[in-house]
Structures are given as structure tokens and as C-alpha cells.
Amino acid sequence: MLEIKQIGVRFAQATLVSAAVIAFTGSVTNAGFTPELQDLIKKAGAEGKLHIAWSQSSLDGAAGARKIEAGMNKMFGTNIKISFSPGRSMAAMSGKIRAEVAAGQPATSDTYLGSSPFVLPLVKRKVLVAFPYTKMLPGRITPAMVEGDGTAVRIATGFGGVTYNTKLAPSKPEKITDFLKPEWKGKISSTPYAASFDTLTAKGVWGPEKTEDYVRKLSKNIRGLVRCGEGERIATGEIIALVMDCHGREGRLWASKGAPVTQILFPEAAIKRQFYLAVPKNSARRNAAALFTVFLMTKEGQKLVLETWLLDSDLFPESNAAKRTADLEKRGAKFAEGSIAFVAAHPEINKLKRKLVKILKSAK
């Protein structure tokens, strides 16, 4: 009788361990679904469809949507059809969502993909739906990953740095101030929206005076302004360096194609750019949108985020982003987090950003 009881105890312990492993890895089976996730799966399955709209370069657009659809349906046993249409920029889509909710119109996209400066206005206007994400994948989705009162889930992390052509560069940059040297004059560009520089203006990072001084000096070496996403111009040598870039995706993308392009990060200007998924209140298929988010937070989902976007979340210890963070921190970096909470705590950024943009646009 004692032996039978011991076997029962060992079985119960093994079951608990298995459940913990399932929750942590995100490799769930039907038996491992929490009640909250089971309820979401049922509701999302009843909706049967999901429409998403964002840049073709984000999560690989239509091709990425097909991959995510297959992975999500396989994991959750659903048959949800995901349709994709090219959308506006993250800033423009944020404004469009606010306008649609105010007008009582259905959402253009059932879920919104954007970075913290564009998610924060949606949170403030209370136009997003909260879900109990941490209860759906306990141990995998942590409270630190969910912001905006349960409405926005951090799915990926970009790093602000410099993307440059290693073959055509006049020298290998060791510090961000190297781009102020005469040898770089006419060889670099910046962005028309002061990407990453805006974060540096925050108090406790570089601050407004130091950032403005750097941008004014840099403007003397700039040959023009380009948007993030134009990495081909760096690969072909039309532009030698983009100072500063948005998230580093272009460097990895063109390096994978064999081009002499890379992104370099500097400990003295360590910036993260956090990206979120959030469900608008006027979404016609809000449960399918939430399930889409949950899937992208599993291990399988994060692998697809990395595959389709070359980004993943720094809050997962196995992620590429976590490794990049650790490497730069060993060199003394103290990151500006770039989260929704960070942007909310630094309202001075918007005003200073407009000033930096004016300086960059006046560069000759």
C-alpha cells in the first residue's frame, strides 16, 4: 500500500513538473491549456477569421501571415483564416484607429502592431481591449510583458544604433562620436523623424542639451535624410551609414543577403525600441486577435517573429535580443528601455523631437 502511495506522489509531482514545462516553453497541448486560454480558443474559433494590416516589411507581411496562421492553427487546433493588407506607418495607423473608434467605424486591422510612442496614445484614449494574457500562458507571459492596463503585449525588441556599409566605410567606428569626424562628411544620412535620437533626449539618458549638441554637429556631415527600411541604399553604397537607425533589422536583412552591411551598437548610446500588439475596441474579431498575440509569445511564435521580422523580445532569456542586451551590458551599457512606461514617464521627448527633426531637415 505504501509503494502505491509513493507511486501516486511521484506521478503527481511529475504532472506538476510537466505542466510547468508546458507553461514555460509555450509548447502546449490541449491538456496544458489554462481555462482562460481554452475560453479564448473557443471564442476565437467561432470568429473564424482575422484581418491584419501593417507594413509589408513587418512580420514579412502577407507571407508571414500565412506562416503564423499555420502555426497558430496547429498549436491551438483552430481553423482561423488570416488575411493581410498593406497598411500605413505605425504612426499613421495609430491615428487611424483613434479616428475610427471616435467615429464608431470598424477597425481597419483587427490588431495593431506598433512601437511604444504610438501605442501610448491608444492607451491614453482607452481604445484598446484588455485580456488576461498572463493567465493564458502562466510562466511564459509575465506581467513585465503586458503594459497599458493589460492591453498591450511586448512581442519584439529593436536596438537603436548605426547601420553601415563595412566595405565602404572610411574607418571602423568605435564610438558614436566617430561620425562627427571629417572623414564621414557626405557619407552618412539620418532619418526625417530623428529615430533613436528622440529617446536620447530623455532626462537620465543623454538629456536635451547633449543630444541637441550632437545632432547639430552631425548635421554638418549629413548628405540627406532617408527612412528606416531603405537598407538597400546602404548595401549599394549610395549611403555609407545611417546615423541613427530605428531597430537594426536592415543590417541583419542585408547581411543575410550577402551584402557588406551590419548594425553597430554603442554602450554610450544604448537604446531599445519595444514593439507591441494591441487589440482595438472596434475590432470585429477581437478574440482571434488576442489569440494571435498569445501564439506569438510562445516559443514557436517567437521563432516566427525572428524568422519573419529578424526581431524578438528581449524579455525571453533564450532570445537573440536578450543576448545582444547582455553583450552590450558587459561593455558598460545602461539601456534606455523605450517601453510604453518609459515614454509615458518622459513627456519632454515629443517637444524635443520636433526640434531635432528641424535641425536634421535643415542640414545641407
Buried (B, 14 or more C-beta within 10 A) or exposed (E): EEEEEEEEEEEEEEEEEEBEEBBEBBBBEEEBBBEBBEBBBEBBBEBEEBBBBBBBBBBBBBEBBEBBBEBBBEBBEBEBEBEBBEBBBBBEBBBBBBEBBEEEEEBBBBBBBBBBBBBBBBBEBEBBBBBBBBEBBBBBBBEEBBBBEBBBBBBBBBBBBBBBBBEBBBEEBEEBBBBBEEEBBEBBBBBEBBBBBBBBBBEEBBBBEEBBEBBBEBBEBBBBBBEBBBBBBBBEBBBBBBBBBBBBBBBBBBBEEEBBBBBBBBBEBBBBBBBBBBBBBBBBBBBBBBBBBBBBBBBBBBBBBBEBBBBBBBBBEEBBBBEBBEEBEEEEBEBBBBBBBBBBBBEEBEEBBEBBBEBBEEBE
